[in-house]
Amino acid sequence: MQAAPRRFVLKPLRQAEASALEEVGSQLGAAEGSGTAVLVCDDRPLTLPELRAIAERLEQAAWPLLRVEAREALSLVPAAALGLETALIGDQLQPTQAEPDGSDLTIHRGTLRSGDHLQVEGSLLVLGDVNPGARVSAGGDVRVWGRLRGIAHAGKAGNGAARIVALQLRPLQLRIADTVARGPEDLPPAGFSEEALLLDGAIAIRPAEPLWPQEG
């Protein structure tokens, strides 16, 4: 049986007295053996260079970084850019809430794996990854606070204003209303999440702020 990943937990921002890299280094001193690692950021914002340095330090110590968990979506953007698993934690979102246009928002916590199909009538927020072979569809927006690598369909009832947003948008297929496109193959811009939307009848992909809801 594979051992559970070791969790390296950063102090909350108000209690932090050292850098994130220094805190991880201190915890490595008490880590025996080897295995995979999970970095729990709490509310600490991390830049791409900071996270890359932490990942390299863990790799050198035989604890390769597998996943990043954070209370702020901005901290997950560099993790997704590095191809790491991501998870948003905390109580800042309620299980169900209303969007500005009055439609329902469904929140799913956890990764969707191959064979999973999650379909909702309103908008969908996934706090985790959508792996290859998984499908998500929604009458409104589809937003993934993680890596979207499966199939996503927003505006499934014909809503051309719906968007698909992810910290890493690399799906097998995108669909907005009745328009279909393949996901991009190049890496996302460092430090940005991405969104797909209909522009002039075609699906366009551009950098986006990792916020919910997004006006416009």
C-alpha positions in Angstrom: 0.0 0.0 0.0 1.3 3.4 -1.0 2.0 5.7 2.0 0.0 8.8 2.3 1.7 12.1 1.3 3.4 14.0 4.0 1.8 17.4 4.7 4.0 20.5 5.0 1.8 23.1 6.6 2.6 26.8 6.4 1.7 29.2 9.2 -1.1 31.6 8.6 0.0 35.0 7.2 -0.6 36.8 10.5 1.7 34.3 12.4 4.4 34.0 9.8 7.9 34.9 11.0 9.9 33.3 8.1 9.5 32.8 4.4 7.5 29.8 3.1 10.7 28.2 1.9 12.3 28.6 5.3 9.3 27.0 7.0 9.4 24.0 4.6 13.1 23.7 5.2 12.5 23.6 9.0 9.9 20.9 8.6 12.1 18.8 6.4 14.5 18.6 9.3 12.0 16.4 11.1 10.9 14.4 8.0 12.3 10.9 8.0 12.5 8.7 5.0 11.0 9.7 1.7 7.7 9.9 -0.2 5.4 12.5 -1.8 4.5 15.8 -0.2 1.5 18.1 0.0 2.0 21.8 0.7 -0.8 23.4 2.7 -0.5 27.2 2.2 -3.4 28.3 4.5 -3.8 32.0 3.5 -0.2 32.5 2.4 0.0 33.9 -1.2 2.8 32.2 -3.2 4.4 33.4 -6.4 5.5 31.1 -9.1 9.2 31.5 -8.2 8.5 30.9 -4.5 6.6 27.7 -5.3 9.2 26.5 -7.7 11.9 27.0 -5.1 9.9 25.0 -2.6 9.2 22.2 -5.1 12.9 22.0 -5.9 13.9 21.9 -2.2 11.4 19.1 -1.5 12.6 17.2 -4.6 16.2 17.4 -3.4 15.1 16.0 0.0 13.3 13.0 -1.7 9.9 14.5 -1.0 8.5 15.4 -4.5 5.6 17.9 -4.3 2.3 16.3 -5.4 -0.4 18.8 -4.4 -0.9 22.3 -3.1 -3.8 23.2 -0.9 -4.7 26.8 -0.1 -7.5 29.1 1.2 -6.9 31.6 -1.6 -7.3 30.8 -5.3 -4.4 33.0 -6.2 -2.0 30.7 -4.4 -3.2 27.8 -6.6 -2.5 29.5 -9.9 1.3 28.9 -9.8 0.6 25.3 -8.6 -1.5 24.7 -11.7 1.1 26.3 -13.9 3.6 23.8 -12.6 1.3 20.9 -13.3 0.6 20.1 -9.6 -2.6 18.9 -8.2 -4.6 21.7 -6.5 -7.3 22.0 -3.8 -9.1 25.0 -2.4 -9.8 24.8 1.3 -11.8 26.8 3.8 -15.3 28.0 4.5 -15.3 31.1 2.3 -17.9 29.5 0.0 -21.2 28.0 1.2 -22.5 24.7 -0.3 -25.1 26.5 -2.3 -25.4 30.2 -3.1 -26.9 32.4 -5.7 -25.1 34.1 -8.6 -25.9 37.7 -9.5 -28.3 36.7 -12.2 -30.3 34.5 -9.8 -29.2 31.1 -11.1 -28.0 28.4 -8.7 -24.4 27.7 -8.1 -23.4 24.1 -7.3 -20.0 23.6 -5.6 -18.2 20.2 -5.9 -15.3 19.6 -3.5 -12.8 17.1 -4.8 -11.2 15.8 -8.0 -13.3 14.3 -10.7 -11.7 11.2 -12.3 -12.0 9.3 -15.5 -15.6 8.1 -16.0 -17.1 10.8 -13.7 -19.8 13.0 -15.2 -21.1 16.0 -13.2 -24.1 17.9 -14.7 -25.9 20.8 -13.1 -28.7 23.1 -14.2 -27.1 26.4 -12.9 -23.4 27.2 -12.7 -20.7 24.8 -11.4 -17.7 25.4 -9.3 -15.3 22.5 -8.9 -12.8 22.8 -6.0 -10.2 20.4 -7.4 -9.1 18.9 -10.7 -11.1 17.5 -13.6 -9.0 14.7 -14.9 -8.8 13.3 -18.4 -11.9 11.1 -19.1 -14.1 13.2 -16.7 -16.9 15.4 -17.9 -18.6 18.5 -16.4 -21.5 20.4 -17.8 -23.6 23.3 -16.6 -26.4 25.6 -17.7 -24.3 28.5 -16.7 -20.5 28.9 -16.1 -18.1 26.1 -15.4 -15.3 27.1 -13.1 -12.5 24.8 -11.9 -10.2 25.8 -9.1 -7.7 23.3 -10.4 -6.6 21.7 -13.7 -9.3 21.1 -16.3 -8.1 18.3 -18.5 -11.4 16.5 -19.2 -14.4 17.7 -21.2 -16.3 20.8 -20.1 -19.6 22.2 -21.5 -20.9 25.6 -20.3 -24.2 27.1 -21.3 -25.6 23.6 -22.2 -29.1 25.0 -22.7 -27.9 27.6 -25.2 -26.5 30.3 -23.0 -23.8 31.9 -25.2 -22.7 34.2 -22.3 -21.5 31.3 -20.2 -17.7 30.9 -19.5 -15.3 28.1 -18.7 -12.6 29.2 -16.2 -9.8 27.1 -14.8 -6.5 27.6 -13.1 -5.1 25.4 -15.9 -7.3 25.1 -19.0 -6.1 22.1 -20.9 -9.2 20.1 -21.7 -9.7 17.5 -24.3 -12.8 19.4 -25.5 -14.5 22.7 -24.7 -18.1 23.5 -25.5 -20.0 26.7 -24.9 -23.7 26.5 -25.9 -23.5 24.8 -29.3 -19.9 25.8 -30.2 -17.2 23.2 -29.8 -13.4 23.6 -29.7 -10.3 21.7 -28.6 -8.3 22.9 -25.7 -4.9 24.6 -26.2 -1.7 22.5 -26.1 0.8 25.1 -25.0 1.4 25.8 -21.3 -0.7 28.5 -19.6 0.9 32.0 -18.9 2.7 31.9 -15.6 0.7 33.5 -12.8 -2.7 33.5 -14.6 -5.8 31.4 -14.6 -7.6 31.1 -18.0 -11.1 31.5 -19.3 -12.9 30.4 -22.4 -15.7 32.4 -23.8 -17.6 33.1 -27.0 -16.3 35.9 -29.1 -17.7 36.6 -32.6 -19.2 33.1 -32.7 -16.0 31.2 -31.8 -14.4 30.1 -28.5 -11.5 32.2 -27.4 -9.1 31.5 -24.5 -7.5 34.3 -22.6 -5.9 35.0 -19.1 -8.4 35.6 -16.3 -8.4 36.7 -12.7 -9.2 33.7 -10.4 -12.3 35.4 -8.9 -15.9 34.2 -8.3 -18.1 35.7 -9.5 -16.4 37.4 -12.4 -18.2 40.5 -13.7 -18.5 41.3 -17.4 
